[in-house]
Amino acid sequence: MRTPELDPSALQKRVVEALLKPEAYDEEPGRIDLIQTHISFVFLTKRFVYKVKKAVDLGFLNFKTLERRRFFCEKELELNRRLCGDMYVEVVPINMSDVIKIKGRGRTVEYAVKMRRMPQDRIMSRLLEENKVDYDLIDRIAKIVSDFHSKAETNERISRFGSLEIVRANWEENFDQTRGFIGKTISQDDFDFIRGKVYGFMERNAQLFERRVRNGRIRDCHGDMHSGNIFVTDRIYIFDAIEFNERFRYSDVASEVAFLAMDLDFKGRGDLSDFLIERYVEYSGDGGLRRVLPFYKCYRAYVRGKVTSFKLADPNIDIKEKAAAEEDAKAYFKLASKYAETL
């Protein structure tokens, strides 16, 4: 007789509670810290990090079933080894018998991506706060990203994702998914202004998007390249590539560079942002990138405003963190509006 399916959210709650205890691990974890994003539970132990995907369906991603979470854990491992190599270790099963344990006995109830833990004080976002990011580091990153893009896969199917049709669909999804935040994290005036400027830019520049496609600038990119996803240790690790939606990863390389440039602008380092663009263009020879850069900066700031706003409805996130998320989301939408002024 088949074991009845347990409610995914209730079961995940039990898994999260279990992974906060040392006996759930197949090695001595030391202190266990939990960090949450809108789509993941991330457990930091002494030597490793275990990332569990939340059983959610947000429209642009669907992790509702265990099988989907297993598939996307394996996809995450594959994609991130492109820029991270040995940081991504394996996908591990989480099993339940009388106890819940990683690689334990009994039924597999969850999966996690296991990674080597990097020193948190070497994450680029913190280095920026401490004024420890210099032009040399930005130059090295620009070279890594340019080389990565030059080797990244492209074909007729991937190139379609740079078409105006799909770029417009991405924006339409953004606007649809942020209507509920009007008056909360984005004003009606900013929503209408950004929407009008974005659609106007696309209508006037159809040939520009077509040229980017023809020139092979649409690639299988990283998809989430910002300072919170870069470690600077013995080497530079650009981690946490998007695995859950090809539409976000298959994009114009300009959109990828725009994300990190926007992030530097957001953190008050417009000088580093400008230098990143200068060096990337030099290494890649992609002078046409500058024509679409403000458009994609606007897109990236708007997406950050959107996904940060999602935290406001997440029952797993406490009131203090929600308040911080609300302020950040407002700031991202304001930055998107500033970029829209230039379109």
PEKALIN-V364579 format. One record per helix or strand of 3 or more residues. SS is the DSSP state (A for helix, B for strand). FROM is the first residue (numbers start at 1). TO is the last residue. If there is no record, write none. Layout:
ss->SS from->FROM to->TO
ss->SS from->FROM to->TO
This chain:
ss->A from->8 to->19
ss->A from->22 to->24
ss->B from->33 to->36
ss->B from->40 to->44
ss->B from->48 to->53
ss->A from->66 to->87
ss->B from->88 to->96
ss->B from->100 to->102
ss->B from->107 to->116
ss->A from->120 to->122
ss->A from->124 to->129
ss->A from->135 to->151
ss->A from->156 to->162
ss->A from->164 to->181
ss->A from->188 to->204
ss->A from->206 to->214
ss->B from->218 to->220
ss->A from->227 to->229
ss->B from->230 to->232
ss->B from->236 to->238
ss->A from->246 to->249
ss->B from->250 to->252
ss->A from->253 to->266
ss->A from->270 to->284
ss->A from->289 to->313
ss->A from->319 to->340
